[in-house]
Amino acid sequence: MYKSLVPVNKARHEGKKIKQVQGFGFAADFHIASIMVHEFARAASLYPVVFLEDKEQDSFRPVVLMGMDAGENLFVGADGKWQASYVPAIIRRYPFALASTGEEGKYTVCIDEGSELISETEGVPLFNELGEPAEALENVKRYLGELQQMDAFTNDFCKYMVAHNMLTPLNMRVRQADQVKNINGCYVINEERLNGLSVDGFMELRDKRYLPAVYAHLLSLAQIERLMTLKDERLAALPKAA
C-alpha cells in the first residue's frame, strides 16, 4: 500500500496539499488488511476476521480477508469504489501512518510521498501560512493517536489469546467454481477451548472487555462463504475465451 513512507515535516512538506479520497484503487491488490479489536463488530458482518502470525514481533495480529487470492481485493470495484459498508481503518487512514521514533511510547506522523493524493495545487494544505500544522494535519494526528491506543489494546488482546493457548490453525476446504480450495496459513480462536474455560477464566475475558471481540470473530468466519460468492461472481463476469 505504501510506496515511499517518510515523516511529515515543515521543510519537506510545506506547500503540499492532500486531495480528498475519490476511490480505493490503491488497495485493489490487497487481499488482507490489519484491523483492531474495536473494528471486529462492524467488520464481522462483511469480512472473515482471522489471525496471522507475526514472526518479527513474535505474536499474532488480526486481519480481515478481502480476497481468496493474493493480489486481489474483492471489495474494490473496477471503478475504484469500495463495495461494502465498512472500510478498515488502516485503509481509511491512507496516505498517513504512524512510525515509532525509537523511544518507548513516542511516534511520528508519516506520509506516503508516492501517493496520488499528494498535490501541489489541489486539496487542503498540510501547513498554514505561518508554517504551522494546518487543521487537516492536526485532525490526522488526532485520528492516528486514537488508532494507536486501539492498536495497543489489540496487541494486548492477541498476547492474551496466545498466552492462554486460545488460537488454533484454520484448515478449511471450500469449493470455488469447479475446484476445491484449501484455506490455511491463518489462525482462529478455538471455540472448544473457549467453552472449556473455567468460570474464573471466562469472567477474566469479560472483565478485560475481550468477549465481544471473541464472539464477533467467531461469527465472522461465516463470511468466508461470502468471499466465495464474490469470487465466483467476479469470475463469471470475465470475458469468455473464444
C-alpha positions as CSV (number, residue, x, y, z in Angstrom):
1,M,0.0,0.0,0.0
2,Y,2.8,2.4,0.9
3,K,5.4,3.3,-1.7
4,S,7.6,5.9,0.0
5,L,6.7,6.5,3.6
6,V,8.5,9.4,5.2
7,P,8.0,11.6,8.4
8,V,5.9,14.7,7.8
9,N,7.9,17.9,8.4
10,K,7.7,21.5,7.5
11,A,10.9,21.7,5.5
12,R,9.8,18.9,3.2
13,H,6.1,19.2,3.0
14,E,5.3,22.9,3.4
15,G,3.2,23.8,0.4
16,K,1.9,20.2,-0.1
17,K,-1.8,19.5,-0.1
18,I,-3.9,16.4,0.4
19,K,-6.7,15.7,-2.0
20,Q,-10.0,14.1,-0.9
21,V,-10.1,10.3,-1.4
22,Q,-12.2,9.6,-4.5
23,G,-11.6,5.9,-4.7
24,F,-9.7,2.9,-3.3
25,G,-7.8,1.8,-6.3
26,F,-4.6,1.9,-4.2
27,A,-6.0,-1.0,-2.2
28,A,-7.1,-3.1,-5.1
29,D,-4.2,-5.5,-4.8
30,F,-4.5,-6.2,-1.1
31,H,-6.4,-9.4,-0.1
32,I,-5.9,-8.8,3.6
33,A,-5.9,-5.8,5.9
34,S,-4.9,-5.5,9.5
35,I,-7.7,-4.4,11.9
36,M,-8.1,-3.7,15.5
37,V,-10.3,-5.3,18.2
38,H,-12.6,-2.2,18.1
39,E,-13.4,-2.9,14.5
40,F,-14.4,-6.6,14.9
41,A,-18.1,-5.9,15.5
42,R,-18.6,-3.9,12.3
43,A,-16.2,-5.9,10.2
44,A,-17.7,-9.3,11.2
45,S,-20.9,-8.9,9.0
46,L,-18.7,-8.3,5.9
47,Y,-15.3,-10.0,6.2
48,P,-13.8,-13.1,7.8
49,V,-11.7,-12.0,10.8
50,V,-8.7,-14.2,11.3
51,F,-5.2,-14.1,12.9
52,L,-1.8,-14.2,11.2
53,E,1.4,-15.0,12.9
54,D,3.8,-12.0,13.1
55,K,7.2,-13.7,13.5
56,E,9.1,-10.5,13.7
57,Q,7.0,-9.4,16.7
58,D,6.7,-13.0,18.0
59,S,3.0,-12.5,18.2
60,F,-0.2,-12.6,16.2
61,R,-2.3,-9.8,14.6
62,P,-5.9,-9.8,13.4
63,V,-6.7,-9.2,9.8
64,V,-9.8,-9.3,7.6
65,L,-9.7,-11.4,4.4
66,M,-10.8,-9.4,1.4
67,G,-9.9,-11.9,-1.3
68,M,-9.3,-15.5,-1.9
69,D,-6.0,-15.0,-3.8
70,A,-3.0,-12.8,-3.2
71,G,-3.2,-9.6,-5.2
72,E,-7.0,-9.5,-5.4
73,N,-9.4,-7.4,-3.3
74,L,-12.9,-8.5,-4.0
75,F,-14.3,-5.3,-2.3
76,V,-12.8,-2.8,-4.7
77,G,-14.7,-2.5,-8.0
78,A,-13.4,-1.6,-11.4
79,D,-14.3,2.0,-10.7
80,G,-12.2,2.1,-7.5
81,K,-15.3,2.2,-5.3
82,W,-15.4,0.2,-2.1
83,Q,-18.2,-2.3,-2.4
84,A,-19.1,-2.7,1.3
85,S,-20.5,-0.5,4.1
86,Y,-17.3,-0.6,6.2
87,V,-13.7,0.2,5.2
88,P,-11.0,-1.0,7.6
89,A,-9.3,1.9,9.5
90,I,-5.8,1.0,8.1
91,I,-7.1,1.8,4.6
92,R,-9.1,4.9,5.6
93,R,-6.0,6.4,7.2
94,Y,-4.1,6.3,3.9
95,P,-1.8,8.0,2.9
96,F,-0.8,8.6,6.6
97,A,0.7,6.3,9.2
98,L,2.4,6.3,12.5
99,A,6.0,5.1,12.9
100,S,8.0,4.6,16.1
101,T,10.7,7.2,16.9
102,G,12.7,4.5,18.7
103,E,11.7,5.9,22.1
104,E,9.1,4.0,24.0
105,G,5.6,5.4,23.6
106,K,6.6,8.0,21.0
107,Y,5.6,8.1,17.4
108,T,5.8,10.4,14.4
109,V,3.3,11.0,11.7
110,C,4.4,9.8,8.3
111,I,3.0,10.2,4.8
112,D,3.4,8.2,1.6
113,E,5.1,10.5,-0.8
114,G,4.3,8.1,-3.6
115,S,0.5,8.6,-3.2
116,E,-1.5,10.3,-5.9
117,L,-3.4,12.1,-3.1
118,I,-0.5,14.4,-2.5
119,S,-0.6,17.6,-4.7
120,E,0.9,21.0,-5.1
121,T,-2.3,22.6,-6.2
122,E,-5.4,20.5,-5.2
123,G,-6.8,19.7,-1.8
124,V,-6.2,21.1,1.7
125,P,-2.8,22.2,2.9
126,L,-0.7,20.3,5.5
127,F,0.8,23.6,6.8
128,N,-0.7,27.1,7.1
129,E,0.8,30.4,6.1
130,L,2.8,30.6,9.3
131,G,4.4,27.2,8.7
132,E,2.4,25.6,11.5
133,P,0.4,22.3,11.1
134,A,-2.9,23.1,9.4
135,E,-6.3,21.8,10.6
136,A,-6.1,18.8,8.2
137,L,-2.8,17.7,9.7
138,E,-4.0,18.2,13.2
139,N,-7.0,16.1,12.5
140,V,-4.8,13.4,11.1
141,K,-2.6,13.5,14.2
142,R,-5.6,13.1,16.5
143,Y,-7.1,10.3,14.4
144,L,-3.8,8.4,14.3
145,G,-3.4,8.9,18.0
146,E,-6.8,7.3,18.7
147,L,-5.9,4.3,16.4
148,Q,-2.6,3.9,18.2
149,Q,-4.4,3.5,21.5
150,M,-6.7,0.9,19.9
151,D,-3.7,-0.9,18.4
152,A,-2.2,-1.2,21.9
153,F,-5.4,-2.8,23.2
154,T,-5.4,-5.1,20.2
155,N,-1.8,-6.2,20.9
156,D,-2.7,-7.0,24.5
157,F,-5.7,-9.0,23.3
158,C,-3.6,-11.1,20.9
159,K,-0.9,-11.7,23.6
160,Y,-3.6,-12.9,26.0
161,M,-5.0,-15.3,23.4
162,V,-1.5,-16.7,22.8
163,A,-0.7,-17.0,26.5
164,H,-3.9,-18.9,27.1
165,N,-3.5,-21.2,24.1
166,M,-6.7,-20.0,22.5
167,L,-5.6,-19.8,18.9
168,T,-5.6,-22.8,16.5
169,P,-4.8,-23.1,12.8
170,L,-7.7,-22.7,10.4
171,N,-7.9,-25.6,7.9
172,M,-10.9,-25.3,5.6
173,R,-11.8,-26.7,2.3
174,V,-14.1,-24.7,0.1
175,R,-15.4,-25.0,-3.4
176,Q,-14.5,-22.3,-5.9
177,A,-16.1,-22.8,-9.3
178,D,-15.3,-26.4,-10.1
179,Q,-12.3,-26.6,-7.9
180,V,-11.7,-27.4,-4.2
181,K,-9.5,-24.8,-2.5
182,N,-7.7,-25.1,0.9
183,I,-7.8,-22.1,3.2
184,N,-4.8,-22.3,5.6
185,G,-2.0,-20.3,7.0
186,C,-4.2,-18.3,9.4
187,Y,-5.5,-18.9,12.9
188,V,-8.8,-18.7,14.7
189,I,-9.9,-18.8,18.3
190,N,-10.6,-22.4,19.3
191,E,-14.3,-22.5,20.2
192,E,-13.9,-25.8,22.2
193,R,-11.2,-24.3,24.4
194,L,-13.3,-21.2,24.8
195,N,-16.3,-23.2,26.0
196,G,-13.9,-25.2,28.3
197,L,-12.8,-22.2,30.2
198,S,-13.3,-22.1,34.0
199,V,-15.8,-19.6,35.4
200,D,-12.8,-17.5,36.6
201,G,-11.2,-17.7,33.1
202,F,-14.5,-16.7,31.4
203,M,-15.0,-13.8,33.9
204,E,-11.5,-12.6,33.2
205,L,-12.3,-12.4,29.5
206,R,-15.4,-10.3,30.4
207,D,-13.5,-8.0,32.7
208,K,-10.9,-7.3,30.1
209,R,-13.6,-6.5,27.6
210,Y,-12.5,-9.2,25.2
211,L,-15.7,-11.2,24.9
212,P,-17.5,-9.0,22.3
213,A,-14.4,-9.3,20.0
214,V,-14.2,-13.1,20.6
215,Y,-17.8,-13.7,19.5
216,A,-17.6,-11.2,16.6
217,H,-14.5,-13.1,15.3
218,L,-16.2,-16.5,15.6
219,L,-19.4,-15.2,13.8
220,S,-17.3,-13.6,11.1
221,L,-15.9,-16.9,9.9
222,A,-19.3,-17.5,8.1
223,Q,-18.2,-14.6,5.7
224,I,-15.8,-17.0,4.1
225,E,-18.8,-18.2,2.1
226,R,-19.4,-14.5,1.1
227,L,-15.9,-14.3,-0.3
228,M,-16.5,-17.5,-2.3
229,T,-19.7,-15.9,-3.8
230,L,-17.9,-12.7,-4.6
231,K,-15.1,-14.6,-6.3
232,D,-17.5,-16.7,-8.4
233,E,-19.3,-13.5,-9.4
234,R,-16.1,-11.9,-10.5
235,L,-15.0,-15.0,-12.4
236,A,-18.4,-15.2,-14.1
237,A,-18.0,-11.5,-15.2
238,L,-14.8,-12.2,-17.1
239,P,-14.9,-12.3,-20.9
240,K,-15.4,-15.9,-22.1
241,A,-12.5,-17.3,-24.1
242,A,-13.3,-17.7,-27.8
